[in-house]
């Protein structure tokens, strides 16, 4: 396959968000659900968080990203996209593994929202106690 037509795939998950990511050689554009990343996320902090795999591997501006994200909120979606990009870069070149692993970008964040229990107001919050 020619270098220009190479497409690398990655899937990222965080909380209840799932990101399906395609990374291909290009000029550094990140498109999420048909919108540029800064328009989709709205906050520069989320965009910087998503670009972390490129900064760590020193490939900023060398790859284009097209992602489809479903579920969750903005923070979870950013985390899912970050993991998806890291996995796709791993598909692009195994030599990136050491840097990505050292930065902790290949580990899925396992934290999920704790379920609500019956008799309680939230997962752990109890109703107010009344002595009389």
PyMOL commands that set and color helices and strands:
alter all, ss='L'
color gray80, all
select helices_A, chain A and resi 3-5+37-41+44-50+52-57+74-92+94-102
alter helices_A, ss='H'
color red, helices_A
select strands_A, chain A and resi 7-14+17-25+30-32+35-36+63-70
alter strands_A, ss='S'
color yellow, strands_A
deselect
rebuild
show_as cartoon
